[in-house]
Amino acid sequence: MKIKISKHLTSHIILITVSLLSIFPFIWLISTSLKGNAENIFAYPPVIIPKDFTLANYTGVWQKVDFIRYFINSMIVAGGTVFLNLILSALAGYPLARMEFKGKKISFFAILATIMVPFQAIMLPVYLITLKLHLTDNVSDFSGFMGMILPFAVSAFGIFLMRQAFLGIPKEMEEAAIVDGCNVFQVFSKVLLPMVKPSLAVLAIFAFIGSWGEFLWPSIVLTKESMYTLPVGVNNLQGMFSSNWRFIAAGSILATIPILIFFLAMQRYFISGENEGAVKG
């Protein structure tokens, strides 16, 4: 009994320590955003609780930067990316899980293989394709948004996750729907899709977080400041305010809030959706 308690205690101490180390940068960021100009933000050892507490950094960023515009741009890009990921990943995962066709396994393994290829490796050809298709903000704002959304409209991870989710549904459900007179599309949309909501929620979370935090691609594609997303806009604070780290920290915290809200809203689906994607091979 004592050995078990000792093992659990050791495990909890390690987990708590790792958690504190992981969350410390975020705590320091919050602390920095709440410190006034009279306080040294680079003091050592770090002072977590501000002595000169102020919210002026948040109001300063809000007033001096077109934060609302950056936020709207990020919402459009993230919303479009999530929407397309859910539709295209589900449409690709369904035939890979339920239908039999020539080259099915080869197609599936080829899709999985693309997970090993980092986006930076294919960024140049994607950029050239974007230019050839005139998907830049030089043409129009709509083209600029499409240029940011379409390269991330579907992912191998999303297809794999949805395939695993569809495999977890008994075939009897599909057969019963066909007997009742449903065609293939009705079976997919009215029977199977509602049953994989947890997996769709997990995919939505990952797609939203990835799109919301994307910095490299928008900074390459965009040319107009009015089209900046939040990561690019927050990075722009560094030059605009001569490295005012208090403003940068406040802007970063404001940019993080939508991710936290979205995750909390989808949290109840997250664990079950991850488990669904892991049980079937």
N, C-alpha and C positions, 0 to 999 in steps of 0.2 A: 504493500500500500504506500509506504514512504517512498519507494523507488518510483512508483507511478506519479506521485505528487511532485517529486523532484524533477522528473522528466517534463511534466506539464509546465512547471514553474520556469525551467530553463528555456523551453520553447516560447513561452509567453514573453520572457525577458528579451530574447533575441528578436521576436516579432515587433515588440514595442520599440526597441532600439532602432531597428531598420525603418520602422514607420516614422519615427521622429527625425531620422536622418533624411528621409525622403521628403517630408513635409516642411523641413526647416527653411529651404529657399523660399517657399511660398509664404511662410510666416514672416520671414525677413522682408519680403516684398510688401506685404501688408503694413508692416511696421514702418518701412521707409516712406510709404505713401501717406502716412499719418504724421510724419515729423515736420516741424516747422524749419525755417531757414536758420534759426539760432542753434539748432542741434546738429551735431556731426553724425552723418549717417554711416560713416566708415570707421566709427570708434571701435577700438578693440580692448577688451572683449565686446562683442556686439550687444547693444542695448535694445532689447525686444520691445519693452513697454515705453512708448514715447514720453519724454519729459515735456516737450513742447508740442502738445497734441493740437492738431489742426486738420480741417477738411478743405483748406484752401487749395491744396494740390488737385483735388478732384474738380472743384469749381473752376480752377485755372485751366485745366485741360479741356473741360467742357466748353469754356468760353472762347479760348484762343485757337482751338482746333475744330475743324468741321467734323466732330465726332459722330454726330447723327448721320451724316452722309456716309461715313465709313461703315457705320453700323448697318445701315440699310443695304449698302453694297454687299457686305458680308452675309447678311440674311438672304439676299437674292441668290448669291452664289451657293451658299450652304444648302438652302432650300431646294434649289434646282438639282444640286448634286445628290442630295438624299432621295429626292423623288425619282430621278432616273436610275439610281442604284437599286432602289426597291423594285421597280418595274422590270428593268433589264436583267437583274440577277435572278429574280423569280422566273422570268420567261426562259432564261438559259438553264436554270437549275432543274426545272420541271421535266423537260425531255431527257436530261441526263440521268434523272432518277427513275422515271416511269416508262419511257419509250425505248424500243429496241430499234436501232438503225446501224447501218454499216459505218464503221469508224468511230463508234461511240466511245470506247475506251481510249483510243488514241486522242480524240478530241478532248476528253476529260483530263488526261495526263498532260497534254499540251497546254491546257489552260492552267493547270497547277504549276507547270514549269515556269510560267511567267511571274510567279510570286518571287522567284529567286532573282529576277532582273530588277534592280533599283530604278526608280523613275529618272534619276540623274543620267543613267546610261542611255536612255532613249529620248532625253529631253530635246536634243538638237533636232532629230528628225520630226518629233512632234511639233516643235516650234516652226520648222519649215512648212509642215502641212498646214499649220494654223495660218501662216502668212499666205500660202497659196489659196486657202479657202476664204481669205479676207475676214478672219475671225479675230479682229483686233479693234481696239477702241478708236483707232484712226478712222475707221469706216463709220461706225455708229456705236452708241452705248450698248445696244442689244448685241451687236457682233462681239463687243468686248466681253460681255457677260458669257456669251456662248463659248468664247475662246478660253475662258476660265473654267467653265463647267464641263464641257464635252470630254476633255482628256481624262477626267475622273468620273465619267458617267457610269462606269461599270468596273468591277475589279474581280480578279480571280478568287480572292477571299470571299467576296459576296456570293459568287456562283457556287463555290464549294459549300458555304454555310447553308444556302437554300437547298442545294442538292441533298445534303445530309438531313435537313428538316423534312423534306418530302419523303425521303426513304424511311423516316420514322413513323409515317402514317400507314396504318394497315391497308392493304390493297382492297379489302372487302368494302371499305368506305367508297372507294372509287367505282367498284363494280356495282354497288347498290345504286349509286347516282346514275350510272349508265342504264341500268335496268329501268329506272324511273323516267328515262327519256332525255337525260342531259347529254349534250354533245361534249367534245373534248374541252372546248373553251369554257363552257359552263361548269364542268367538273373542276377545272383549274381555278376559276374565279370565285365560284360560289361554294365549293366544298373544301378544296385543299388550302387555298389562301387563308381563309379564316382560321384554319387549324394550325397555321405556322406563324401566327401573330408574334409570339415571343421571339422567334428567330428574325422576323422582320424588324422588331424593335431593336434587337442587338445590332443588326446591320445598319439601322438608322443612326444609332449612337456612334458607331465607328465611322460611318461616312460623314456625319455632322462634325465630329471632333477633328477628323482629318482635313476636311474642307475648311472649317473655321480657322484652324491653326496654320493653314498652308501659307507660306511666305515666299518661297523661291519662285514658283511659277507666276503668281500675280506680279511680282516685282520685275520679272522678265517681260511679260506680255504687255503690261499696262504702260501707257505713256502719259495719260492725263491724270492729274492729281484728284480730280473729281470722281474718278473711277476706283480709287484706292480702297482696298479692303482694310479691316482693322489691323491685322499684323503689319501690313505695309505702312499704314498711317501711324501706328505706334512707333515703328522704327524711324519714321520721319521726324519724330519728336527729338531724337538725339541731335540732329543737326539744327533744328529750328530753335531749340532753347539752349544751345551750347552745352549739351549733356546735362540738363537739369534732371538728375536721377529721381527726384521726388515726383516730377511730372510723369516721367517714363514709368515709374512704379505704379502711379495712380492710373495711368492709361492701360497698363497691363492688367491690373485688377479689374477695371471696368470691362476689358475685352474678355476676361475669363468668366464673368458672371453668366452670360448666356449659355456657356457650356455646362456649368453647374446646374442651372435651371433645367436644361434639356435632359441631362442625365438623371436628375431627381424625378422628373416627370415620367421617364421610361424605366426607372429602377426596378419596378416590380416585375418587369418582363426579363430583365437582364440575366439573372442566374439561370432561370428555366430555359431561356433561349440558348445560352451557351451550352448547357447540358444536352439539349436536343441535338446540337450540331456535333456532339462527341460520341453518341451511342452507336451510330450506324456506320459501317465501313463501305 
